[in-house]
């Protein structure tokens, strides 16, 4: 249920409406738009139907939201949201480019890559300190040591840091060092983790699951939003299909579909979706043309010796070339970096 507020409503009237909603055992979520403000109501909506909300001063009308993802829907917020990771905007006219190695392997590697991607134009540093791997024998990440390296290099280069959190117990330590949480594809429907991240106010990059529909992705985002954290960024990273020419199938139509259904910003990960460094460039450019709000690209100085995902990592010189092309495509569609 959504309560549309009158343009001249006062803060006292808003507080009164929120108190009435809470007394019914429901949760109010205020969204202030350019033209109109509204309150989304989370909980058993039948309780609202017996309450004459439209009789309350400041209420213009009450309407039902038919979509199961209430707060992620454009019914809740017409304007596209902009999420800030530190000083970097994700959404709006500017593009976010998150770049760095798949795994934080050493301070030397991260320092070199962090400097080079910053010089090339990236505005967010990415890297994995905790690595969810298909095999238990594969490199699992450096843990807190890797987080310290990320924070150190991010501060040195003036780049905010995004890194993956894999379970509830890791939230406090990742929160200590990173500027944004990343939820990987395998954890997209780890609802307990999503709810706990919703209790923070730090941005969350939520990746689409390998076999998840767009509706599934938006419902997972709803878990975070419903706990009060509206700083959610969706990430299309490819889905599993019958096609085996690429690691996954990059669903670029998802970018346009999500933009129609949701106000949340959406970025694209061309590295994990294709699994091949030679395809990262074409898919990056196509993603920008499709309307994405940013990219997540893996970069490594020596992919042949990378401890994870070397085959999909760009060398710094290739990343620099790609950034030049990205800027041109971005300008052609009215965006910038």
C-alpha positions in Angstrom: 0.0 0.0 0.0 1.2 3.5 -0.8 0.0 6.7 0.8 0.4 9.7 -1.5 1.0 12.9 0.4 -0.2 16.4 -0.5 2.5 18.8 -1.7 2.0 21.2 1.2 2.1 18.5 3.9 4.1 19.5 7.1 6.7 17.4 9.0 4.3 17.2 11.9 1.6 15.7 9.7 4.0 13.2 8.3 5.0 12.1 11.8 1.3 11.8 12.7 0.7 9.5 9.7 3.7 7.4 10.5 2.6 7.0 14.1 -0.8 5.8 13.0 0.7 3.2 10.8 3.1 2.0 13.5 0.1 1.6 15.9 -1.4 -0.8 13.4 1.8 -3.0 13.7 2.9 -1.9 10.2 6.2 -0.3 9.0 6.1 3.1 7.3 8.8 4.0 4.7 9.0 7.6 3.7 10.1 8.6 0.2 10.5 12.3 -0.7 10.2 12.9 -4.4 10.7 16.0 -6.5 6.9 16.6 -7.1 5.3 14.4 -4.5 6.3 12.6 -1.3 4.7 9.3 -0.3 4.8 6.6 2.4 5.1 3.0 1.6 3.5 0.6 4.1 5.0 -2.8 4.8 3.0 -5.5 6.6 -0.5 -6.9 6.5 -2.3 -4.4 4.3 -5.7 -5.6 5.4 -5.2 -3.6 8.6 -5.1 -0.4 6.5 -8.3 -1.1 4.7 -10.3 -0.7 7.9 -8.5 2.6 8.7 -9.8 5.8 7.0 -6.3 7.0 6.0 -7.7 9.4 3.5 -9.4 11.3 6.3 -6.1 12.2 7.8 -4.9 15.7 7.1 -2.1 15.8 4.5 -3.1 12.6 2.8 -4.1 13.0 -0.9 -4.9 9.4 -1.7 -4.2 5.7 -0.8 -3.4 3.2 -3.5 -2.5 -0.5 -3.6 0.7 -1.8 -5.1 0.0 -4.9 -7.0 3.7 -5.9 -7.5 5.1 -8.1 -4.8 8.2 -6.0 -4.6 6.7 -2.9 -3.0 9.7 -0.6 -2.2 11.7 -1.6 -5.2 8.9 -0.8 -7.6 8.4 2.4 -9.6 5.0 2.6 -8.1 6.7 3.5 -4.8 9.1 5.9 -6.4 8.7 7.3 -9.9 12.1 9.0 -10.1 15.2 6.9 -10.6 17.2 6.5 -7.4 20.9 7.6 -7.1 23.0 5.7 -4.6 26.2 7.2 -3.3 29.2 5.1 -2.5 31.1 7.7 -0.6 31.3 10.6 -3.0 30.7 8.5 -6.2 27.1 8.5 -7.5 25.6 5.3 -9.0 22.7 6.4 -11.1 21.8 9.7 -12.7 23.9 11.1 -15.6 27.2 9.8 -14.4 28.5 6.2 -14.7 30.3 4.3 -12.0 33.2 2.1 -13.0 34.2 -0.4 -10.3 37.6 -2.0 -11.2 40.2 -4.1 -9.6 41.4 -7.7 -9.2 39.0 -10.5 -8.6 40.9 -11.5 -5.4 43.1 -9.4 -3.2 46.3 -11.4 -3.5 48.9 -9.1 -2.0 49.3 -5.4 -1.1 51.8 -5.1 -4.0 49.4 -6.3 -6.6 46.5 -4.3 -5.3 48.5 -1.1 -5.0 49.7 -1.4 -8.6 46.2 -2.3 -10.0 44.5 0.4 -7.8 46.8 3.1 -9.1 46.5 2.0 -12.7 42.7 1.8 -12.8 42.4 5.1 -11.1 44.7 6.7 -13.7 42.6 5.1 -16.5 39.4 6.6 -15.1 37.8 4.1 -12.7 36.1 5.7 -9.7 35.6 2.7 -7.4 38.0 0.0 -6.3 36.7 -3.6 -6.2 38.4 -6.7 -4.9 37.5 -9.8 -3.0 38.8 -10.5 0.5 36.5 -13.4 1.1 36.0 -15.6 -2.0 33.1 -18.0 -2.6 34.6 -20.7 -4.8 33.1 -23.7 -6.5 35.9 -25.9 -5.2 36.8 -26.0 -1.5 40.5 -26.4 -2.6 40.6 -23.1 -4.5 42.0 -19.9 -3.1 39.5 -18.5 -0.6 40.8 -15.0 -0.1 43.0 -13.2 2.5 40.1 -12.3 4.9 40.7 -9.4 7.2 44.2 -8.9 5.8 42.7 -8.4 2.4 40.2 -5.9 3.7 43.0 -3.9 5.3 44.8 -3.8 1.9 41.6 -2.6 0.2 41.1 0.2 2.7 44.8 1.3 2.5 44.9 1.4 -1.3 41.4 3.0 -1.6 42.5 5.7 0.8 45.8 6.2 -1.0 44.1 6.5 -4.5 41.1 8.4 -3.3 38.8 5.5 -4.4 35.8 4.1 -2.4 36.0 0.4 -1.9 33.4 -2.4 -2.6 33.9 -6.0 -1.6 31.9 -9.1 -1.0 30.3 -10.2 2.2 29.4 -13.9 2.4 27.6 -14.3 5.7 26.1 -12.5 8.7 29.2 -12.9 10.8 31.3 -11.0 8.3 29.1 -7.9 8.2 30.8 -6.0 11.1 34.4 -6.6 9.8 33.5 -5.8 6.2 31.6 -2.7 7.4 34.8 -1.6 9.2 36.9 -1.5 6.1 34.7 -1.2 3.0 32.5 1.6 1.7 29.9 -0.7 0.1 28.9 -4.4 0.5 28.7 -6.7 -2.4 26.3 -9.7 -2.3 27.4 -12.4 -4.7 25.2 -14.4 -7.0 25.3 -17.4 -4.7 24.0 -15.4 -1.8 21.3 -13.4 -3.7 18.6 -15.4 -1.9 20.4 -15.7 1.5 17.5 -13.8 3.1 19.0 -13.8 6.6 22.1 -12.0 5.2 20.0 -9.6 3.2 17.8 -8.6 6.2 20.9 -7.9 8.3 22.4 -5.8 5.5 19.1 -3.9 5.5 19.7 -2.9 9.1 22.9 -1.1 8.0 22.7 2.1 5.9 25.8 1.3 3.8 25.3 0.7 0.0 24.7 -2.9 -1.1 25.6 -4.1 -4.6 23.2 -7.0 -5.1 24.2 -9.5 -7.9 21.6 -11.5 -9.8 21.7 -15.2 -9.0 22.8 -17.6 -11.6 19.3 -19.0 -12.2 17.3 -16.1 -10.9 14.5 -14.2 -12.7 14.3 -10.4 -12.6 11.4 -10.8 -10.2 13.6 -12.9 -8.0 16.3 -10.2 -8.0 13.8 -7.5 -7.1 12.3 -9.6 -4.4 15.7 -10.1 -2.9 16.3 -6.3 -3.0 13.0 -5.9 -1.2 14.5 -7.8 1.8 17.1 -5.1 2.2 14.8 -2.2 1.5 12.1 -3.4 3.9 14.6 -3.2 6.8 15.2 0.5 6.0 18.3 0.5 3.8 17.4 2.2 0.6 20.9 2.2 -0.8 20.6 -0.8 -3.1 22.4 -1.2 -6.4 21.4 -4.1 -8.6 23.9 -6.0 -10.7 23.4 -8.1 -13.8 26.2 -10.6 -14.0 24.9 -13.2 -16.4 22.6 -16.2 -15.9 23.0 -19.9 -16.5 21.5 -21.1 -19.8 22.1 -23.9 -22.3 24.8 -21.8 -24.0 28.4 -22.9 -23.2 30.4 -20.5 -25.4 30.6 -18.1 -22.5 30.8 -18.6 -18.7 27.2 -17.3 -18.4 24.7 -15.6 -20.7 24.8 -11.8 -20.2 21.1 -10.7 -20.1 21.4 -7.1 -21.3 17.6 -6.9 -21.7 17.5 -7.1 -17.9 18.9 -3.6 -17.7 16.1 -2.1 -19.7 13.4 -4.3 -18.0 14.7 -3.4 -14.5 14.7 0.3 -15.5 11.0 0.0 -16.3 10.0 -2.0 -13.2 12.3 -0.4 -10.5 13.8 2.9 -9.5 17.0 1.2 -8.3 20.2 1.8 -10.2 21.6 -1.2 -12.1 25.2 -2.0 -13.1 26.6 -4.8 -15.3 29.5 -7.2 -14.6 30.9 -8.1 -18.1 33.8 -10.1 -16.5 31.8 -12.8 -14.7 29.1 -12.9 -17.3 31.4 -13.8 -20.2 34.3 -15.4 -18.5 36.6 -14.2 -21.3 38.7 -11.1 -21.3 38.2 -10.5 -25.0 34.5 -10.2 -24.5 34.6 -7.7 -21.6 35.1 -4.7 -23.9 32.2 -5.3 -26.3 29.8 -6.2 -23.5 30.8 -3.2 -21.5 30.0 -0.9 -24.4 26.8 -2.7 -25.1 25.8 -2.4 -21.4 26.2 1.4 -21.5 24.2 1.6 -24.7 21.5 -0.4 -23.0 21.3 2.1 -20.1 23.2 0.7 -17.2 24.4 3.0 -14.4 27.9 1.4 -14.1 30.2 -1.5 -14.7 32.2 -3.9 -12.6 35.4 -5.0 -14.4 38.2 -7.2 -13.2 41.8 -6.0 -13.9 45.0 -7.9 -13.1 48.6 -7.1 -14.0 49.4 -10.8 -14.7 46.2 -12.7 -15.4 48.2 -15.9 -16.2 49.2 -16.1 -12.6 46.0 -14.8 -11.0 44.7 -16.8 -8.1 41.1 -16.6 -9.4 39.4 -15.7 -12.7 42.5 -14.8 -14.6 40.8 -15.7 -17.9 38.3 -12.9 -17.6 40.6 -10.2 -16.2 41.9 -7.3 -18.4 45.5 -6.2 -18.3 45.8 -2.6 -17.2 46.7 -1.4 -20.8 43.6 -3.1 -22.1 41.5 -1.5 -19.4 42.9 1.9 -20.3 42.0 1.4 -23.9 38.5 0.3 -22.9 38.0 3.3 -20.7 38.6 5.6 -23.6 35.9 3.8 -25.6 33.6 3.8 -22.6 33.8 7.6 -22.4 32.9 8.0 -26.0 29.9 5.7 -25.8 28.8 7.3 -22.6 28.9 10.7 -24.2 26.8 9.5 -27.2 24.0 8.4 -24.9 24.1 11.5 -22.7 26.2 10.0 -19.8 29.6 10.8 -18.4 32.2 9.3 -16.0 
